[in-house]
Amino acid sequence: LLLFGDVGTGKSFFAGCIANALIDQDIPVLMTNIPAILNRQTGMFAEDWAAFIALDDYSLLILDDLGVELHGVNSSAMNARRLFHNKK
């Protein structure tokens, strides 16, 4: 499911509603964003790594603001390459 549209139209809110409905049914869901995943993978927040559960433990993974890492204020070309091309 891909939700897209202008800023402020409720995409994240709607995704959160879906997540909450599934969690209420005891379905494991993770709602996060790409920068958070990349930060943990690259060790920027190594102390959080032990608490970070493998992504495949979830029935639904919601990636909020997918694409922001390419064009955002804090974007990183290196992280975008690692994410989309699997290259260092």
Chimera marker file (.cmm) of the C-alpha trace (Angstrom):
<marker_set name="trace">
<marker id="1" x="0.000" y="0.000" z="0.000" r="1" g="1" b="0" radius="0.5"/>
<marker id="2" x="1.487" y="3.325" z="-1.039" r="1" g="1" b="0" radius="0.5"/>
<marker id="3" x="0.054" y="6.527" z="0.389" r="1" g="1" b="0" radius="0.5"/>
<marker id="4" x="1.177" y="9.658" z="-1.395" r="1" g="1" b="0" radius="0.5"/>
<marker id="5" x="0.078" y="13.255" z="-1.605" r="1" g="1" b="0" radius="0.5"/>
<marker id="6" x="0.856" y="16.762" z="-0.520" r="1" g="1" b="0" radius="0.5"/>
<marker id="7" x="2.250" y="17.608" z="2.909" r="1" g="1" b="0" radius="0.5"/>
<marker id="8" x="-0.384" y="17.765" z="5.618" r="1" g="1" b="0" radius="0.5"/>
<marker id="9" x="-3.028" y="15.630" z="3.937" r="1" g="1" b="0" radius="0.5"/>
<marker id="10" x="-3.092" y="12.918" z="6.624" r="1" g="1" b="0" radius="0.5"/>
<marker id="11" x="-0.977" y="10.159" z="5.099" r="1" g="1" b="0" radius="0.5"/>
<marker id="12" x="0.956" y="9.455" z="8.297" r="1" g="1" b="0" radius="0.5"/>
<marker id="13" x="-2.195" y="9.717" z="10.390" r="1" g="1" b="0" radius="0.5"/>
<marker id="14" x="-3.992" y="7.218" z="8.148" r="1" g="1" b="0" radius="0.5"/>
<marker id="15" x="-1.020" y="4.834" z="8.249" r="1" g="1" b="0" radius="0.5"/>
<marker id="16" x="-1.005" y="5.140" z="12.039" r="1" g="1" b="0" radius="0.5"/>
<marker id="17" x="-4.713" y="4.290" z="12.152" r="1" g="1" b="0" radius="0.5"/>
<marker id="18" x="-4.038" y="1.147" z="10.118" r="1" g="1" b="0" radius="0.5"/>
<marker id="19" x="-1.160" y="0.246" z="12.448" r="1" g="1" b="0" radius="0.5"/>
<marker id="20" x="-3.280" y="0.761" z="15.568" r="1" g="1" b="0" radius="0.5"/>
<marker id="21" x="-6.146" y="-1.337" z="14.174" r="1" g="1" b="0" radius="0.5"/>
<marker id="22" x="-3.763" y="-4.213" z="13.464" r="1" g="1" b="0" radius="0.5"/>
<marker id="23" x="-2.016" y="-3.902" z="16.817" r="1" g="1" b="0" radius="0.5"/>
<marker id="24" x="-5.446" y="-4.112" z="18.467" r="1" g="1" b="0" radius="0.5"/>
<marker id="25" x="-5.759" y="-7.509" z="16.744" r="1" g="1" b="0" radius="0.5"/>
<marker id="26" x="-2.348" y="-8.585" z="18.117" r="1" g="1" b="0" radius="0.5"/>
<marker id="27" x="-0.672" y="-8.263" z="14.711" r="1" g="1" b="0" radius="0.5"/>
<marker id="28" x="2.918" y="-7.028" z="15.061" r="1" g="1" b="0" radius="0.5"/>
<marker id="29" x="3.437" y="-3.689" z="13.308" r="1" g="1" b="0" radius="0.5"/>
<marker id="30" x="6.375" y="-1.303" z="13.173" r="1" g="1" b="0" radius="0.5"/>
<marker id="31" x="5.931" y="2.274" z="11.982" r="1" g="1" b="0" radius="0.5"/>
<marker id="32" x="9.251" y="3.993" z="11.468" r="1" g="1" b="0" radius="0.5"/>
<marker id="33" x="11.177" y="5.946" z="8.840" r="1" g="1" b="0" radius="0.5"/>
<marker id="34" x="14.192" y="5.259" z="6.655" r="1" g="1" b="0" radius="0.5"/>
<marker id="35" x="16.601" y="7.619" z="8.459" r="1" g="1" b="0" radius="0.5"/>
<marker id="36" x="15.893" y="5.801" z="11.771" r="1" g="1" b="0" radius="0.5"/>
<marker id="37" x="16.621" y="2.421" z="10.178" r="1" g="1" b="0" radius="0.5"/>
<marker id="38" x="19.788" y="3.649" z="8.469" r="1" g="1" b="0" radius="0.5"/>
<marker id="39" x="21.038" y="5.340" z="11.647" r="1" g="1" b="0" radius="0.5"/>
<marker id="40" x="20.714" y="2.087" z="13.548" r="1" g="1" b="0" radius="0.5"/>
<marker id="41" x="22.297" y="0.038" z="10.766" r="1" g="1" b="0" radius="0.5"/>
<marker id="42" x="25.287" y="2.354" z="10.470" r="1" g="1" b="0" radius="0.5"/>
<marker id="43" x="25.882" y="2.396" z="14.221" r="1" g="1" b="0" radius="0.5"/>
<marker id="44" x="25.174" y="6.078" z="14.777" r="1" g="1" b="0" radius="0.5"/>
<marker id="45" x="23.027" y="5.052" z="17.728" r="1" g="1" b="0" radius="0.5"/>
<marker id="46" x="24.763" y="1.818" z="18.677" r="1" g="1" b="0" radius="0.5"/>
<marker id="47" x="23.273" y="1.877" z="22.168" r="1" g="1" b="0" radius="0.5"/>
<marker id="48" x="19.817" y="1.477" z="20.564" r="1" g="1" b="0" radius="0.5"/>
<marker id="49" x="20.863" y="-1.512" z="18.459" r="1" g="1" b="0" radius="0.5"/>
<marker id="50" x="20.106" y="-4.119" z="21.140" r="1" g="1" b="0" radius="0.5"/>
<marker id="51" x="16.554" y="-2.785" z="21.482" r="1" g="1" b="0" radius="0.5"/>
<marker id="52" x="16.011" y="-2.670" z="17.733" r="1" g="1" b="0" radius="0.5"/>
<marker id="53" x="14.176" y="-5.824" z="16.719" r="1" g="1" b="0" radius="0.5"/>
<marker id="54" x="14.727" y="-7.339" z="13.284" r="1" g="1" b="0" radius="0.5"/>
<marker id="55" x="12.389" y="-5.857" z="10.687" r="1" g="1" b="0" radius="0.5"/>
<marker id="56" x="11.195" y="-9.266" z="9.577" r="1" g="1" b="0" radius="0.5"/>
<marker id="57" x="9.650" y="-9.831" z="13.029" r="1" g="1" b="0" radius="0.5"/>
<marker id="58" x="6.725" y="-7.648" z="11.936" r="1" g="1" b="0" radius="0.5"/>
<marker id="59" x="3.732" y="-8.587" z="9.815" r="1" g="1" b="0" radius="0.5"/>
<marker id="60" x="3.531" y="-4.975" z="8.628" r="1" g="1" b="0" radius="0.5"/>
<marker id="61" x="6.359" y="-2.471" z="8.284" r="1" g="1" b="0" radius="0.5"/>
<marker id="62" x="5.211" y="1.103" z="7.684" r="1" g="1" b="0" radius="0.5"/>
<marker id="63" x="7.920" y="3.377" z="6.301" r="1" g="1" b="0" radius="0.5"/>
<marker id="64" x="6.839" y="6.942" z="6.872" r="1" g="1" b="0" radius="0.5"/>
<marker id="65" x="8.105" y="9.707" z="4.597" r="1" g="1" b="0" radius="0.5"/>
<marker id="66" x="9.781" y="7.330" z="2.160" r="1" g="1" b="0" radius="0.5"/>
<marker id="67" x="11.792" y="9.444" z="-0.257" r="1" g="1" b="0" radius="0.5"/>
<marker id="68" x="12.525" y="12.280" z="2.157" r="1" g="1" b="0" radius="0.5"/>
<marker id="69" x="16.027" y="10.881" z="2.551" r="1" g="1" b="0" radius="0.5"/>
<marker id="70" x="16.664" y="11.817" z="-1.082" r="1" g="1" b="0" radius="0.5"/>
<marker id="71" x="15.403" y="15.397" z="-0.992" r="1" g="1" b="0" radius="0.5"/>
<marker id="72" x="15.040" y="16.403" z="2.654" r="1" g="1" b="0" radius="0.5"/>
<marker id="73" x="16.960" y="19.053" z="4.520" r="1" g="1" b="0" radius="0.5"/>
<marker id="74" x="18.972" y="16.375" z="6.337" r="1" g="1" b="0" radius="0.5"/>
<marker id="75" x="19.302" y="14.065" z="3.349" r="1" g="1" b="0" radius="0.5"/>
<marker id="76" x="22.411" y="12.002" z="2.885" r="1" g="1" b="0" radius="0.5"/>
<marker id="77" x="23.459" y="10.957" z="-0.595" r="1" g="1" b="0" radius="0.5"/>
<marker id="78" x="25.483" y="8.105" z="0.869" r="1" g="1" b="0" radius="0.5"/>
<marker id="79" x="22.510" y="6.726" z="2.809" r="1" g="1" b="0" radius="0.5"/>
<marker id="80" x="20.227" y="7.069" z="-0.199" r="1" g="1" b="0" radius="0.5"/>
<marker id="81" x="22.707" y="5.085" z="-2.308" r="1" g="1" b="0" radius="0.5"/>
<marker id="82" x="22.956" y="2.402" z="0.384" r="1" g="1" b="0" radius="0.5"/>
<marker id="83" x="19.191" y="2.169" z="0.617" r="1" g="1" b="0" radius="0.5"/>
<marker id="84" x="18.226" y="2.186" z="-3.035" r="1" g="1" b="0" radius="0.5"/>
<marker id="85" x="21.321" y="0.666" z="-4.689" r="1" g="1" b="0" radius="0.5"/>
<marker id="86" x="22.750" y="-1.436" z="-1.867" r="1" g="1" b="0" radius="0.5"/>
<marker id="87" x="26.193" y="0.090" z="-2.411" r="1" g="1" b="0" radius="0.5"/>
<marker id="88" x="28.578" y="1.762" z="0.017" r="1" g="1" b="0" radius="0.5"/>
<link id1="1" id2="2" r="1" g="1" b="0" radius="0.2"/>
<link id1="2" id2="3" r="1" g="1" b="0" radius="0.2"/>
<link id1="3" id2="4" r="1" g="1" b="0" radius="0.2"/>
<link id1="4" id2="5" r="1" g="1" b="0" radius="0.2"/>
<link id1="5" id2="6" r="1" g="1" b="0" radius="0.2"/>
<link id1="6" id2="7" r="1" g="1" b="0" radius="0.2"/>
<link id1="7" id2="8" r="1" g="1" b="0" radius="0.2"/>
<link id1="8" id2="9" r="1" g="1" b="0" radius="0.2"/>
<link id1="9" id2="10" r="1" g="1" b="0" radius="0.2"/>
<link id1="10" id2="11" r="1" g="1" b="0" radius="0.2"/>
<link id1="11" id2="12" r="1" g="1" b="0" radius="0.2"/>
<link id1="12" id2="13" r="1" g="1" b="0" radius="0.2"/>
<link id1="13" id2="14" r="1" g="1" b="0" radius="0.2"/>
<link id1="14" id2="15" r="1" g="1" b="0" radius="0.2"/>
<link id1="15" id2="16" r="1" g="1" b="0" radius="0.2"/>
<link id1="16" id2="17" r="1" g="1" b="0" radius="0.2"/>
<link id1="17" id2="18" r="1" g="1" b="0" radius="0.2"/>
<link id1="18" id2="19" r="1" g="1" b="0" radius="0.2"/>
<link id1="19" id2="20" r="1" g="1" b="0" radius="0.2"/>
<link id1="20" id2="21" r="1" g="1" b="0" radius="0.2"/>
<link id1="21" id2="22" r="1" g="1" b="0" radius="0.2"/>
<link id1="22" id2="23" r="1" g="1" b="0" radius="0.2"/>
<link id1="23" id2="24" r="1" g="1" b="0" radius="0.2"/>
<link id1="24" id2="25" r="1" g="1" b="0" radius="0.2"/>
<link id1="25" id2="26" r="1" g="1" b="0" radius="0.2"/>
<link id1="26" id2="27" r="1" g="1" b="0" radius="0.2"/>
<link id1="27" id2="28" r="1" g="1" b="0" radius="0.2"/>
<link id1="28" id2="29" r="1" g="1" b="0" radius="0.2"/>
<link id1="29" id2="30" r="1" g="1" b="0" radius="0.2"/>
<link id1="30" id2="31" r="1" g="1" b="0" radius="0.2"/>
<link id1="31" id2="32" r="1" g="1" b="0" radius="0.2"/>
<link id1="32" id2="33" r="1" g="1" b="0" radius="0.2"/>
<link id1="33" id2="34" r="1" g="1" b="0" radius="0.2"/>
<link id1="34" id2="35" r="1" g="1" b="0" radius="0.2"/>
<link id1="35" id2="36" r="1" g="1" b="0" radius="0.2"/>
<link id1="36" id2="37" r="1" g="1" b="0" radius="0.2"/>
<link id1="37" id2="38" r="1" g="1" b="0" radius="0.2"/>
<link id1="38" id2="39" r="1" g="1" b="0" radius="0.2"/>
<link id1="39" id2="40" r="1" g="1" b="0" radius="0.2"/>
<link id1="40" id2="41" r="1" g="1" b="0" radius="0.2"/>
<link id1="41" id2="42" r="1" g="1" b="0" radius="0.2"/>
<link id1="42" id2="43" r="1" g="1" b="0" radius="0.2"/>
<link id1="43" id2="44" r="1" g="1" b="0" radius="0.2"/>
<link id1="44" id2="45" r="1" g="1" b="0" radius="0.2"/>
<link id1="45" id2="46" r="1" g="1" b="0" radius="0.2"/>
<link id1="46" id2="47" r="1" g="1" b="0" radius="0.2"/>
<link id1="47" id2="48" r="1" g="1" b="0" radius="0.2"/>
<link id1="48" id2="49" r="1" g="1" b="0" radius="0.2"/>
<link id1="49" id2="50" r="1" g="1" b="0" radius="0.2"/>
<link id1="50" id2="51" r="1" g="1" b="0" radius="0.2"/>
<link id1="51" id2="52" r="1" g="1" b="0" radius="0.2"/>
<link id1="52" id2="53" r="1" g="1" b="0" radius="0.2"/>
<link id1="53" id2="54" r="1" g="1" b="0" radius="0.2"/>
<link id1="54" id2="55" r="1" g="1" b="0" radius="0.2"/>
<link id1="55" id2="56" r="1" g="1" b="0" radius="0.2"/>
<link id1="56" id2="57" r="1" g="1" b="0" radius="0.2"/>
<link id1="57" id2="58" r="1" g="1" b="0" radius="0.2"/>
<link id1="58" id2="59" r="1" g="1" b="0" radius="0.2"/>
<link id1="59" id2="60" r="1" g="1" b="0" radius="0.2"/>
<link id1="60" id2="61" r="1" g="1" b="0" radius="0.2"/>
<link id1="61" id2="62" r="1" g="1" b="0" radius="0.2"/>
<link id1="62" id2="63" r="1" g="1" b="0" radius="0.2"/>
<link id1="63" id2="64" r="1" g="1" b="0" radius="0.2"/>
<link id1="64" id2="65" r="1" g="1" b="0" radius="0.2"/>
<link id1="65" id2="66" r="1" g="1" b="0" radius="0.2"/>
<link id1="66" id2="67" r="1" g="1" b="0" radius="0.2"/>
<link id1="67" id2="68" r="1" g="1" b="0" radius="0.2"/>
<link id1="68" id2="69" r="1" g="1" b="0" radius="0.2"/>
<link id1="69" id2="70" r="1" g="1" b="0" radius="0.2"/>
<link id1="70" id2="71" r="1" g="1" b="0" radius="0.2"/>
<link id1="71" id2="72" r="1" g="1" b="0" radius="0.2"/>
<link id1="72" id2="73" r="1" g="1" b="0" radius="0.2"/>
<link id1="73" id2="74" r="1" g="1" b="0" radius="0.2"/>
<link id1="74" id2="75" r="1" g="1" b="0" radius="0.2"/>
<link id1="75" id2="76" r="1" g="1" b="0" radius="0.2"/>
<link id1="76" id2="77" r="1" g="1" b="0" radius="0.2"/>
<link id1="77" id2="78" r="1" g="1" b="0" radius="0.2"/>
<link id1="78" id2="79" r="1" g="1" b="0" radius="0.2"/>
<link id1="79" id2="80" r="1" g="1" b="0" radius="0.2"/>
<link id1="80" id2="81" r="1" g="1" b="0" radius="0.2"/>
<link id1="81" id2="82" r="1" g="1" b="0" radius="0.2"/>
<link id1="82" id2="83" r="1" g="1" b="0" radius="0.2"/>
<link id1="83" id2="84" r="1" g="1" b="0" radius="0.2"/>
<link id1="84" id2="85" r="1" g="1" b="0" radius="0.2"/>
<link id1="85" id2="86" r="1" g="1" b="0" radius="0.2"/>
<link id1="86" id2="87" r="1" g="1" b="0" radius="0.2"/>
<link id1="87" id2="88" r="1" g="1" b="0" radius="0.2"/>
</marker_set>
